[in-house]
Each structure stands twice: as C-alpha cells, then as structure tokens.
Amino acid sequence: MLENIALIKEVHELMPISKAEALAQEYLAKIALEDIGLLRLVQCTPTDIFYVMLIRALMSKEMNIIILTPFYLIHDLKSIQTILENMQLLNNNKEITIFDIITNEIHYEGCLCNTVK
C-alpha cells in the first residue's frame, strides 16, 4: 500500500522514492493505519482500500476530490462516523465532495464534506 500511495508523488512530482514513501507513511500514521503500509491489496479491508484511495487523491495536485457512493466500497455503515472524522484529519485544504444516494443522507450528518443530493 505504501508504494501504491507514494507512486503519485514519485511519478507526478519526481519525488525520490524514500521521501514519497515517508510522506505516505505520515498520512497513514495520522489515522493509525501505518500497519497496512507493507500489505498487498488482498490483505486489506475495504475500508483500508478506501483510505489508500483517498490518500492517493490527497497527494495529487488536484484541489477537488469527488467520492461517488462510498458505501459500495466501504460496506460497513457502522464505521462511517470514524471514516468522516479521519477524512477531516487527512484533508490538506482540498475540496471533498461526496455524491451518494438520498437514502444514505443520514450517515453524513455533521460532516464537513460537501454532500450532493
């Protein structure tokens, strides 16, 4: 996972591998997921994969991040509040917009992310 995240900085900004991986590790540490750094995709939970995808997006130069129906990937609505809080911890001043179906609206209550109906 660490290599997967670091690849964004390595390819798009020509950052050295060690520096890019250290930055990726910092992001994972912010949400106490540093232990997944050396895991392969098949060893991770759907929530871990969601975070890796989010961190990759946050490491890009794009200022807007759009998340489409995250529950198709996450599968666990019980942890949505923690996920939303972790998204806030990870966010480095980017605009995050979540597009989801209206029946999931209640799960985003109090979220600082933009939600669109």
C-alpha positions in Angstrom: 0.0 0.0 0.0 2.8 2.4 0.8 4.3 2.0 -2.7 0.8 2.5 -4.2 0.3 5.8 -2.3 3.9 7.0 -2.9 3.6 6.4 -6.6 1.6 9.6 -7.1 4.4 11.9 -5.8 7.1 9.8 -7.5 5.6 10.0 -11.0 3.9 13.4 -11.0 6.4 15.4 -9.0 9.5 13.3 -9.5 9.9 13.0 -5.7 12.5 10.4 -4.6 11.0 7.1 -3.5 12.2 7.3 0.1 10.7 10.8 0.5 7.4 9.8 -1.1 7.1 6.7 1.0 7.9 8.6 4.1 5.1 11.1 3.2 2.7 8.2 2.5 3.6 6.7 5.9 2.8 10.1 7.6 -0.6 10.1 6.1 -1.3 6.5 7.2 0.0 7.3 10.7 -2.4 10.3 11.0 -5.3 7.7 11.1 -3.4 4.9 12.9 -3.1 2.7 9.7 0.7 2.6 9.4 0.5 -1.2 9.8 -1.1 -1.6 6.4 1.9 0.1 4.7 3.6 -3.1 3.7 0.4 -5.1 2.9 -0.8 -6.1 -0.5 -4.3 -5.2 -1.8 -5.7 -8.7 -1.0 -4.6 -8.4 2.6 -6.5 -5.1 3.2 -10.1 -4.5 4.3 -12.5 -2.5 2.0 -12.1 0.4 4.5 -8.3 0.2 4.3 -8.5 0.4 0.5 -10.9 3.4 0.7 -8.3 5.2 2.8 -5.5 4.4 0.4 -7.5 5.7 -2.5 -8.3 8.9 -0.5 -4.7 9.5 0.5 -3.6 9.0 -3.2 -6.2 11.7 -4.2 -5.0 14.0 -1.4 -1.4 13.6 -2.5 -2.2 14.7 -6.1 -2.1 18.3 -7.1 -5.9 18.3 -7.8 -7.8 20.6 -5.4 -11.1 18.9 -5.8 -11.8 15.3 -4.8 -15.1 13.7 -5.7 -16.2 10.5 -4.0 -19.0 8.6 -5.6 -21.2 6.4 -3.4 -18.5 5.3 -0.9 -20.7 2.7 0.6 -20.2 0.5 -2.4 -16.6 0.2 -1.4 -16.7 0.5 2.4 -19.6 -1.9 3.1 -19.7 -1.0 6.8 -22.0 1.8 7.7 -21.2 1.4 11.4 -17.8 3.0 10.9 -18.9 5.9 8.7 -18.5 8.5 11.5 -14.9 7.4 12.1 -14.3 7.5 8.4 -15.7 11.0 8.1 -13.5 12.1 11.1 -10.5 10.5 9.5 -11.2 12.3 6.2 -11.1 15.6 8.1 -7.8 14.6 9.7 -6.2 13.7 6.4 -7.5 16.6 4.4 -5.0 19.2 3.5 -7.3 22.1 2.4 -8.8 20.3 -0.6 -12.5 20.4 -1.5 -14.0 17.0 -0.9 -17.5 16.3 -2.4 -19.4 13.1 -1.7 -22.1 12.0 -4.2 -24.4 9.4 -2.8 -28.0 8.3 -2.9 -30.6 10.2 -0.9 -31.2 7.1 1.4 -27.7 7.4 2.8 -28.0 11.1 3.6 -28.4 10.5 7.4 -25.0 8.9 7.6 -23.3 12.3 6.6 -25.0 14.3 9.3 -22.4 16.8 10.7 -19.9 16.0 8.0 -17.7 18.9 6.9 -17.5 17.4 3.4 -19.9 18.7 0.8 -22.7 16.2 0.1 -24.8 16.5 -3.0 -28.3 15.0 -3.4 
